């Protein structure tokens, strides 16, 4: 059975964030994920998860100032201490929410930092985070993101992500494979997912173009879902898309799948 989690940073925006947990459960989801929990108390979110019998599937390490356009700080050489403090904060939240994994957004490479220095900083930070998270029983993920939506992002392709993971050298670091981002950057979705399956711990989806729900674009999602089941992917698939209309009106694609 395919397990879909609702990304509450993109779905159910019709209601305030804390009300989206109940909306997700009512719509048939059993797991949730989102960009960040840090604007709210961990106990407050944990209560909602318990009340609605939802699993906390994923959230990100602190990613800098989101409102100012920052999308992670892990590749920023001048913010290593901030990154490390963020790892400890994420551990506190993950334990409270019983979340088994957190994602690292590598960030946009600063204009005054070379690609080599950005990568070296990222590798060092991932090595630190993987070790700290492993001691806490939490898995670390790394997500490649397309450079059309986020110009200058540090990690943009699956092979680049794997290369960085290999350099980090930790068994506690896996790939977050976002179908939408990788369709934009490289295509070859089915074969890549099969090849990298042992390295993938979480998958996210949206259709392309538009980043809307499955069935609105060029990706053959019925084939892809069947393929993922056939090759043995048993993890969650995060619904990280922008509903073309209202959230509930756009959930028809899930019928018979979850």
HELIX and SHEET records of a PDB file:
HELIX    1   1 UNK A   17  UNK A   19  5                                   3    
HELIX    2   2 UNK A   20  UNK A   26  1                                   7    
HELIX    3   3 UNK A   42  UNK A   51  1                                  10    
HELIX    4   4 UNK A   66  UNK A   68  5                                   3    
HELIX    5   5 UNK A   77  UNK A   79  5                                   3    
HELIX    6   6 UNK A   80  UNK A   97  1                                  18    
HELIX    7   7 UNK A  115  UNK A  135  1                                  21    
HELIX    8   8 UNK A  158  UNK A  168  1                                  11    
HELIX    9   9 UNK A  179  UNK A  185  1                                   7    
HELIX   10  10 UNK A  189  UNK A  196  1                                   8    
HELIX   11  11 UNK A  197  UNK A  199  5                                   3    
HELIX   12  12 UNK A  221  UNK A  231  1                                  11    
HELIX   13  13 UNK A  248  UNK A  250  5                                   3    
HELIX   14  14 UNK A  252  UNK A  254  5                                   3    
SHEET    1   A 9 UNK A   3  UNK A   7  0                                        
SHEET    2   A 9 UNK A  31  UNK A  33  1                                        
SHEET    3   A 9 UNK A  55  UNK A  60  1                                        
SHEET    4   A 9 UNK A 101  UNK A 104  1                                        
SHEET    5   A 9 UNK A 139  UNK A 143  1                                        
SHEET    6   A 9 UNK A 173  UNK A 178  1                                        
SHEET    7   A 9 UNK A 200  UNK A 205  1                                        
SHEET    8   A 9 UNK A 236  UNK A 239  1                                        
SHEET    9   A 9 UNK A   3  UNK A   7  1                                        
END                                                                             
